[in-house]
Amino acid sequence: MEDEALIKKRYSIPYELFGEAFTVFQKKFVFPKNWLMTGLLLLLAVGNILNIIFGKGDTIGYVLVLVCIALAFINWYNPRKLKRSLMESVKGIENDIYNLTIYPERIVIGTVLEPENEKEPEEYEEVFGEIPMKEDIADTEIFLHKNVKVIERKKFFMIYIKRSMFYVVPKEPLTQEEIEIMNLHFHKQMDKNFICEASK
């Protein structure tokens, strides 16, 4: 027997909102580890510099300083490069429409594929036959267990599957009642894995 849906909604994700959500994602789940690793690498570099100053270092010490500084820079730079690349790719899909269905123990998110308009056949279609239609994109089922976190912000909900993927659900298409239902449901179902920052 199919669970009764708590909320069903269609939405799209504005480009700027996705950028804001990705920044939140990086601050919560990427930057803390990166800052720690960058700090450790810089400490190693400083340690080797002190060894060199006090005459206890050799050629390898100079190499280690350079390697540590280079790795620290790469560690700092890569998340920023990733965001630029991701935002470039998002430009092509910002008008896509998604279906959101929230059940008591799971969330289902799917892409809405609009039917293609009738058109005159191209030359290659007359020769080789009709090109097959695009395959349907399977819906994603997210079960609300310990590997899933939900963050509520002022403009969106973000659903993060640990070490896998995150999804953004804008609040703009939702009614105030639906927002409150989602807030209460995630709070009850997820406990500490629901982070409410609705004022930010």
C-alpha positions as CSV (number, residue, x, y, z in Angstrom):
1,M,0.0,0.0,0.0
2,E,1.4,3.4,-1.1
3,D,2.1,5.9,1.7
4,E,0.0,9.0,1.6
5,A,2.0,12.0,0.4
6,L,2.3,14.9,2.9
7,I,3.3,17.4,0.2
8,K,3.3,17.3,-3.6
9,K,4.9,20.3,-5.5
10,R,6.5,21.3,-8.8
11,Y,9.4,23.7,-8.7
12,S,12.4,25.0,-10.6
13,I,15.7,26.3,-9.1
14,P,16.8,29.9,-9.9
15,Y,20.5,30.2,-10.8
16,E,21.3,32.6,-7.9
17,L,19.4,30.4,-5.4
18,F,21.4,27.4,-6.4
19,G,24.7,29.4,-5.9
20,E,23.5,30.4,-2.5
21,A,22.6,26.8,-1.6
22,F,25.9,25.5,-2.8
23,T,27.8,28.1,-0.7
24,V,25.8,26.8,2.4
25,F,26.7,23.2,1.4
26,Q,30.4,24.0,1.1
27,K,30.5,26.0,4.4
28,K,28.7,23.1,6.3
29,F,30.3,20.0,4.7
30,V,33.4,21.0,2.7
31,F,35.2,24.0,4.2
32,P,35.7,22.7,7.8
33,K,37.7,19.7,6.5
34,N,39.6,21.8,4.0
35,W,40.5,24.5,6.6
36,L,41.7,21.7,8.9
37,M,43.9,20.2,6.2
38,T,45.1,23.5,5.0
39,G,46.1,24.5,8.6
40,L,48.0,21.2,9.1
41,L,49.9,21.7,5.9
42,L,50.8,25.2,6.8
43,L,52.0,24.1,10.2
44,L,54.2,21.5,8.6
45,A,55.6,24.2,6.3
46,V,56.3,26.5,9.3
47,G,57.9,23.6,11.2
48,N,60.3,22.9,8.2
49,I,61.1,26.6,7.9
50,L,62.0,26.7,11.6
51,N,64.2,23.7,11.1
52,I,66.0,25.4,8.2
53,I,66.4,28.7,10.2
54,F,68.0,26.9,13.1
55,G,70.3,24.8,10.9
56,K,68.6,21.5,11.4
57,G,67.2,21.2,7.9
58,D,68.7,20.2,4.6
59,T,67.6,20.2,0.9
60,I,64.7,18.0,1.7
61,G,63.4,20.6,4.2
62,Y,63.2,23.2,1.4
63,V,61.3,20.8,-0.8
64,L,58.9,19.9,2.0
65,V,58.2,23.6,2.6
66,L,57.3,24.1,-1.1
67,V,55.2,20.9,-1.3
68,C,53.3,21.8,1.9
69,I,52.5,25.4,0.7
70,A,51.5,24.1,-2.8
71,L,49.2,21.4,-1.3
72,A,47.7,24.0,1.1
73,F,47.0,26.3,-1.8
74,I,45.4,23.5,-3.9
75,N,43.3,22.4,-0.9
76,W,42.1,26.0,-0.5
77,Y,41.6,26.6,-4.3
78,N,39.8,23.4,-5.4
79,P,36.4,24.1,-3.7
80,R,36.2,27.5,-5.3
81,K,37.2,26.1,-8.7
82,L,34.5,23.4,-8.3
83,K,31.8,26.0,-7.5
84,R,32.7,28.1,-10.6
85,S,32.5,24.9,-12.8
86,L,29.3,23.8,-11.3
87,M,27.7,27.2,-11.7
88,E,28.6,27.2,-15.3
89,S,27.0,23.8,-15.9
90,V,23.8,24.9,-13.9
91,K,23.2,27.7,-16.4
92,G,21.9,25.1,-18.9
93,I,19.4,23.5,-16.5
94,E,18.1,26.5,-14.4
95,N,14.7,26.3,-16.2
96,D,14.2,22.6,-15.6
97,I,11.1,21.6,-13.6
98,Y,11.1,19.1,-10.8
99,N,8.5,17.1,-8.9
100,L,8.8,16.9,-5.2
101,T,6.7,14.4,-3.2
102,I,7.2,14.1,0.6
103,Y,6.1,10.8,2.2
104,P,6.3,10.0,6.0
105,E,9.7,8.2,5.6
106,R,11.0,9.3,2.2
107,I,11.3,12.1,-0.3
108,V,10.9,11.5,-4.0
109,I,12.4,14.0,-6.5
110,G,12.0,13.7,-10.2
111,T,12.6,15.7,-13.4
112,V,9.6,16.7,-15.4
113,L,10.2,16.0,-19.1
114,E,8.1,18.2,-21.3
115,P,6.8,16.5,-24.5
116,E,8.7,17.6,-27.6
117,N,6.7,19.7,-30.2
118,E,5.8,18.1,-33.5
119,K,8.4,19.0,-36.2
120,E,9.2,18.3,-39.8
121,P,11.6,15.2,-40.1
122,E,15.3,16.1,-40.6
123,E,17.1,14.6,-43.7
124,Y,18.9,12.0,-41.5
125,E,15.5,10.9,-40.1
126,E,14.2,10.3,-43.6
127,V,17.2,8.1,-44.4
128,F,17.8,6.3,-41.1
129,G,14.3,6.4,-39.6
130,E,13.1,8.4,-36.6
131,I,15.6,9.1,-33.9
132,P,14.4,7.4,-30.6
133,M,12.9,9.6,-27.9
134,K,14.9,10.5,-24.9
135,E,14.8,8.0,-22.1
136,D,12.8,8.8,-19.0
137,I,14.9,10.0,-16.1
138,A,14.2,7.8,-13.0
139,D,12.9,9.6,-9.9
140,T,15.3,9.7,-6.9
141,E,14.0,8.2,-3.7
142,I,15.6,9.6,-0.5
143,F,14.9,7.6,2.7
144,L,15.2,9.7,5.8
145,H,17.9,7.8,7.7
146,K,21.1,8.8,9.4
147,N,23.1,9.5,6.2
148,V,20.6,12.2,5.2
149,K,20.6,15.7,6.5
150,V,18.1,18.5,5.8
151,I,18.9,22.2,6.3
152,E,16.2,24.8,6.3
153,R,17.2,28.3,5.3
154,K,15.2,31.5,4.7
155,K,14.8,30.8,1.0
156,F,15.1,27.0,0.6
157,F,15.4,23.5,2.0
158,M,18.6,21.6,1.2
159,I,18.6,17.8,1.3
160,Y,22.1,16.4,1.6
161,I,22.9,12.7,1.1
162,K,26.2,12.1,2.8
163,R,29.2,11.9,0.4
164,S,26.8,11.6,-2.5
165,M,24.5,14.5,-3.6
166,F,22.5,17.4,-2.4
167,Y,19.1,18.7,-3.6
168,V,17.7,22.2,-3.3
169,V,14.0,22.9,-2.8
170,P,13.1,26.6,-3.0
171,K,10.5,27.9,-0.6
172,E,9.1,30.4,-3.2
173,P,6.5,27.9,-4.7
174,L,5.5,26.6,-1.3
175,T,2.7,28.0,0.9
176,Q,3.4,29.0,4.5
177,E,1.4,26.0,5.6
178,E,3.5,23.6,3.5
179,I,6.7,25.2,4.8
180,E,5.5,24.6,8.4
181,I,4.5,21.0,7.6
182,M,7.9,20.3,6.2
183,N,9.6,21.9,9.2
184,L,7.6,19.9,11.7
185,H,8.0,16.7,9.7
186,F,11.8,16.9,9.3
187,H,12.1,17.9,13.0
188,K,10.1,14.9,14.1
189,Q,11.5,12.4,11.6
190,M,15.2,13.4,11.6
191,D,15.9,14.9,15.0
192,K,19.6,16.2,15.0
193,N,19.9,15.6,11.2
194,F,17.5,18.5,10.6
195,I,19.2,21.8,11.0
196,C,16.8,24.8,11.1
197,E,18.4,28.1,10.1
198,A,15.2,29.7,8.7
199,S,16.4,33.1,9.9
200,K,19.5,33.1,7.7
